[in-house]
């Protein structure tokens, strides 16, 4: 997936959690092997070349493509798995893979899990009694600075995902044109229970632009957003304040 992953795991029986950690890392590596569009022999690359059918691929492929179809429906086409006419589900794979790996650790008895995949984070449980997980949101206009800090206080699970052009350049594609999305935004950060969806919604909202993106995020239950424009204007959904601290 071309990024760095970091784990912060608390509680649980050490041997069981260590085994789960090894399995979670193996899951992430497996996801890269299956879904990488940079590997000619990956199942997704072969699927894109019509060398195999979905039913001949690993079960995860059908699962991810089903989730992606739902994301495309909810976003009214602003999220897409097509890039210049070619199958490319990378917009959903990282969030899905990180969330799945985090849940593997929780299922092994870990009482607190923070799994960061390239800046997108899935949080489960707590890091300690009376202490919430906290995630800093980078300020795209001030390198090294923070635009906000998200607190997971009161949430059994919370995800934070950011899409934008500040760190990776113009990598978000407008599905209507097949070219880089041209909007007034520098970044969109989405807060939601599951990283699978938070990652998708951040990408879709960024492609929409600040006005339409904010309106759409407001319509999604359990989802909040922070949008920063190139003009240094900060816009946020009505319920975001409850997660800041």
DONUGU-644907 format. One record per residue: residue in three letters; y, z, x of N, C-alpha, C in turn. Coordinates in steps of 0.1 Angstrom, whole numbers, plus 2048, in hexadecimal, padded with zeros to 3 digits. Example, Ala and Ser with C-alpha at 12.3 -4.5 7.8 and 13.67 -1.06 7.14 Angstrom:
! DONUGU-644907
Ala7C784E8847D384E87B7DF84E884Ser7EA8478807F584788980084F881
END
This chain:
! DONUGU-644907
Unk7F480080880080080080D800808Unk80B8008168167FE81F82080A81EUnk81B81681C82582181C81E82E822Unk82683982282184582881E84F81CUnk81385781D81086181381086E819Unk81687881281588681781088F80CUnk8088998108028A28068078B0809Unk80A8B87FE80D8C67FE8048CC7F4Unk7F98D37F87EF8D87EF7EE8E77F0Unk7EF8EE7E57EF8FD7E57E39027DCUnk7DE90E7E17D49157D97C690E7D9Unk7BD9147D17B090E7D07A79137DBUnk79A9117D97909157E379190B7EFUnk7939107FB79690780678C8FB808Unk77F8FE8087758F480A7758E9800Unk7778ED7F37778E47E87848DB7E9Unk78F8E17EC79C8DA7ED79B8D07F9Unk7958D48047948CB81078C8BF80CUnk7818C18057788B68017808AD7F8Unk7888B37EE7908AA7E579B8A37EDUnk7A08A97F77AB8A37FF7A5896806Unk79989880C79388C812790881808Unk78C8857FC78987B7F17968757EDUnk7A187C7EC7AE8777E77B386C7F1Unk7B28707FE7B68668097AD85A808Unk7A085B80679785080579B8477F9Unk79F84E7EE7A48467E27B083E7E5Unk7B98437EC7C583C7F07C28307F9Unk7B98328027B582780B7AE81C803Unk7A58217FA79E8177F17A780F7E9Unk7B28167E37BB80E7DB7C28037E3Unk7C58067F07CB7FC7F87C27F17FBUnk7B57F47FD7AB7E97FF7AA7E07F3Unk7AA7E67E77A77DF7DB7B47D77D6Unk7C07DD7D77CB7D87D17D67D17DAUnk7D47D27E77DE7CD7F07DF7BE7EFUnk7EC7B97ED7EE7AB7EC7F07A57FAUnk7F07AD8047F17A98127E47A6819Unk7D97AB8127CB7A88177C579D810Unk7C27938177BC7878117AE78A80AUnk7A779480F79A79780979B7A27FFUnk7A67A77FB7A77B27F17A37AC7E4Unk79E7B47DB79A7AF7CE7A57AA7C6Unk7B17AF7C77BC7AA7C07C079C7C5Unk7C079A7D27C378D7D87B97837D4Unk7AC7877D37A277D7CF7A377A7C0Unk7A77857B87A97837AA7B57797A8Unk7BF77A7B07CB7727AE7C87637B1Unk7BE7617BA7B97547BE7AE74E7B5Unk7AB7567AA7A17537A07937517A7Unk7917597B27847597B877A7637B2Unk77F76D7AB7777767A377E779796Unk77677E78C77C78277F77E791780Unk7867967767887A577677C7AD775Unk7727A876D7657AF76B75D7B0777Unk7607A77817597A778E75F7B0798Unk76B7B67957727BF79E76E7CD79CUnk7737D67A47717E47A27777E8795Unk7727F378F7777F77827867FB782Unk78B7FF78E79980378F7A27F778CUnk79E7EB78F7A67DF78D7A97DD77EUnk79F7DE7757A17DD7677AA7E8762Unk7A87F47677B08007637BE7FD766Unk7C17F97727CF7F77767D67EC76FUnk7CF7E176D7D47D67657D77D9757Unk7CE7E27517D07E77447DD7EF743Unk7DF7F874C7EB80074D7F77F774FUnk7F67ED7578017E475A8057DD74DUnk7FB7D97457FE7D27398067DB72FUnk8027E772F8097F17278187F372BUnk81A7F37398277F573E82F7E873BUnk8297DD73B8317D07388357D0729Unk82C7D572182F7D671283A7E0710Unk8397EC7158447F67138517F2718Unk8517EB72385E7E772A8637D9724Unk85C7D471B8607C77158607BC720Unk8577BD7298567B273385E7B5740Unk8657BF74086D7C274D8647C7758Unk8597CD75584F7D075F8447C575EUnk8407BF7698377B476982D7B5775Unk8217B07738187AF77F8177A1784Unk82179978182178B78682D78A790Unk82B78479B8357817A58347737A9Unk83E76B7A583E75D7A78317567A3Unk82D75A79782175479081475A795Unk81476379F8087697A58067777A1Unk7FA77B79E7F678979B7FB7927A6Unk80279C7A38077A67AD80A7B37A6Unk7FF7BC7A58017C979E8077D47A7Unk80D7D17B28117DC7BB81C7E57B5Unk8237E07AA82D7E87A48277F479DUnk81B7F479A81480079380A80779CUnk8058007A67F98057AD7FD8127B5Unk8088137BB80B81F7C380C82B7BBUnk81482A7B08158367A780883A7A1Unk80083079D7F38337977EA83A7A2Unk7EA8357AE7E183A7B97E58487BDUnk7F284A7BE7F78587C27F48627B7Unk7F685E7AA7F386879F7E486B79FUnk7DC8617A17CD8637A07C986C7ACUnk7CE86A7B87CB8727C37CF8817C1Unk7DB8837BB7E08907B97D78977AFUnk7D38907A47CB89679A7BD89A7A0Unk7B88927A97AB8957B07AC8A37B6Unk7B78A67BD7B98B37C37BA8BE7B9Unk7C18BC7AE7C38C67A47B58C979EUnk7AD8BF79C7A08C17967978C979EUnk7998C97AB7918D17B57968E07B5Unk7A08E37AE7A48F17AD7B28F47B4Unk7B88EA7BA7C58EC7C07CF8F07B5Unk7D78FB7B77E09007AD7EE8F97AEUnk7F08F37B97FD8EC7BB7FB8DF7C3Unk7FF8D47BF7FE8C77C680B8C07C6Unk8108BC7D181B8B27D28168A77DBUnk81589B7D681188F7DD81C8857DDUnk8218827E982C8787EA82786B7F0Unk8298617E98268537EE83284B7EFUnk83784A7FB8438427FE84F8467F6Unk8518537F485C8587ED85A85A7DEUnk84F8567D884C8587CA8428647CAUnk84486E7C183D87A7C283687E7B5Unk82A8827B68238887AB8218977ADUnk82689F7A48258AE7A581C8B379BUnk8138BD79F80A8C379580A8D2799Unk80A8DB78F80A8E97918178EE798Unk8158F87A08218FE7A781D9017B5Unk8279027BE8249067CC8229157CEUnk82591D7C482392C7C48299327B8Unk82693F7B782A9477AB83A9477AAUnk83E94279E84D94279C8559387A4Unk84E92E7AA8549247B28519167ADUnk85B90E7AA8589017A58588F77B1Unk8518EC7AF8538E17B98618DB7B7Unk8678D77C28748D07C18748C37CAUnk87A8B97C587A8AC7CB8898A77CDUnk88D8A47D989A89E7DB89A88F7D8Unk8A588B7D28A787D7CF8B28777D9Unk8AE86D7E18B78687EB8C38617E5Unk8CE8637EB8DB85C7E78DB84F7EEUnk8DB8447E78DA8367ED8E78327F4Unk8F28397F18FF8367F890283F803Unk8FA84A8058FC8538108EF857817Unk8EC84F8218DF8518288DD85F82CUnk8D28658298CF87382C8D487D822Unk8DC8788188E188180E8D8881802Unk8DB88B7F98D388C7EC8DC8897E0Unk8D78817D78DF87F7CB8DC88A7C1Unk8D08907C28CC89A7B88BF8A17BEUnk8BC8AC7B88AF8B37BB8A88B67ADUnk89C8B17AC8948B27A088B8BF7A1Unk88B8C87978838D37978788D278CUnk86C8D57908618D478785E8E177FUnk8688EA77F8678F77798638F676AUnk8588FC7668538FC75984A8F0755Unk8478E875F83F8DC75D8328DD764Unk8278DB75D81A8DB7638188CE76CUnk81F8C476881E8B776F82C8B076EUnk8308AA77983D8A377983C899784Unk84288D78284388378C85187E78DUnk85487A79A86287579D8608687A5Unk86585D79F8648507A68728497A6Unk8748427B288183B7B387F82D7B7Unk8868247B18868167B48948127B7Unk8968097C28A38057C58A37FC7D1Unk8AF7F97D68B07EF7E18B57F67EEUnk8B88037EE8BF8097F98B6809805Unk8A980C8038A080E80F897802811Unk8937FB8078897F08088907E2806Unk89D7E28048A37D58018A07D17F3Unk8A37C47F08A27BE7E38937BB7E0Unk88B7C57DD87D7C27DB8797C27CDUnk8827C77C487F7C77B58827B97B0Unk8787B37A98797A67A387D7A6795Unk88679D79188979B78387E79277DUnk87679777486A78F76F86F783767Unk87B78276388077675B88276B764Unk88676D77188A76377A880761786Unk87876C78986F76B79487776E7A1Unk8847717A088C7737AD8907827ADUnk8957867B889A7947BA8A37987AEUnk8A17A47A98AA7A879E8B87AA7A3Unk8C27A579C8D07A679F8D67AF795Unk8D97BC7988DE7C578F8EA7CD795Unk8F07D678E8FB7DE7938F57EB799Unk8E87EC79A8E27F979E8DE7F97ADUnk8DE8057B38D98077C08CB80E7BFUnk8CA8177B58BD81E7B38BC8237A5Unk8AF8257A18AC82B7958A1835798Unk8A384279489984C796894851788Unk88785178688185577987986177BUnk87B86B77187387777186B876764Unk85E87876685487775B84887F75FUnk83F88275683388A75982A883763Unk82887576181E86E769825864772Unk82086377F82685A78882384C785Unk81784977F81483C77B81F835773Unk82483D76A82E83776183C838767Unk83F84476E84C84577484F83A77DUnk84583678584782B78F84A81E788Unk84381B77D84580F77585380F76FUnk85681A76986381B76186F81A76AUnk86E81F77687981E78087B810784Unk8708087868717FA78A8777F277FUnk8727F47738777EC7678867EF764Unk88A7FC7658988007628A17FA76DUnk89D7FA7798A57F47848A87E5781Unk89D7DE77D89F7D077A8A87CD76EUnk8A87D67658B17D57598C07D675CUnk8C37DF7668D17E27688D57EF762Unk8E07F47658E48027628E5804753Unk8EC7FB74B8EE7FD73D8E17FC735Unk8DA7F17378CE7EF72F8C37F9734Unk8C27FB7428B88047478BA812742Unk8C68177418C982473C8C582572DUnk8C981B7258C681B7178B681C715Unk8AF81471D8A181371B89A820720Unk89E82672B89883372F89B83D725Unk8A683D71E8A984771489F846708Unk89A83A7068918386FB88383D6FDUnk87F84070A87284470D87085370CUnk86685770586486670385F86C710Unk86587871486087F71F86587972CUnk86E86F72C87286873888186A73AUnk88586E74689386F74A897866756Unk8A38627578A785A7628B485C768Unk8B68597758C285A77C8C584D783Unk8D084677F8D38397838E083978CUnk8E08337978EC8337A08F08247A2Unk8FC82179F9018137A19078117AEUnk9098047B190F8007BE91E8057BEUnk9248087B393180D7B293281C7B3Unk9278237B79268317B99278387ACUnk9238327A192383979491583E791Unk91484A78D90785178A90685177AUnk8FB84C7758F884D7678EB853765Unk8E985B75B8DC8627598D986474AUnk8CD8657478C88677398CC875735Unk8CC8777288D18847228CA890726Unk8BD88F7298B589A72C8B289D73AUnk8B88957438B58967518B98A4757Unk8C48A97528CA8B67578C08C1757Unk8B68C174D8AC8CB74C8A38CB758Unk8A28C075F8998C076B8A08C1778Unk8AD8C37788B58C47858B68D3789Unk8B58D67958B78E379A8B18E67A8
END
